[in-house]
Amino acid sequence: MTPVSTPAGAPSLAPKAPSDREKLASAARQFEAIFVRQMLAAARAVDFGKDDVFGKMDQTFVQMRDERFAEIASQTGALGLAAQIERHLAGLVPQQTSAAAET
């Protein structure tokens, strides 16, 4: 069987490795999602003396809803926490040169 080769000058179909800045942005979004989940969990833990009609039965679904909300909030940048973290830590990430970015 003859191996297929890429013609000279054709773009490579191999997946591009994420840059340090892209990794930083992803980590900042993940941190924001964790932070929002913790914040919602703490807010729900407050007992105002009311009896819960459904008891603990719906606790799993509330947790799942909070997790999904946290993911959406971090992906859309609704709170802006990830953007602030990324901006603050961007100075610690080495800048890529244009020649290094093309390879």
Secondary structure, DSSP 8 states (H G I E B T S, - for coil): -------TT----S-----HHHHHHHHHHHHHHHHHHHHHHHHHH---S---TTTTTTHHHHHHHHHHHHHHHHHHTSS-HHHHHHHHHGGGS----HHHHH-
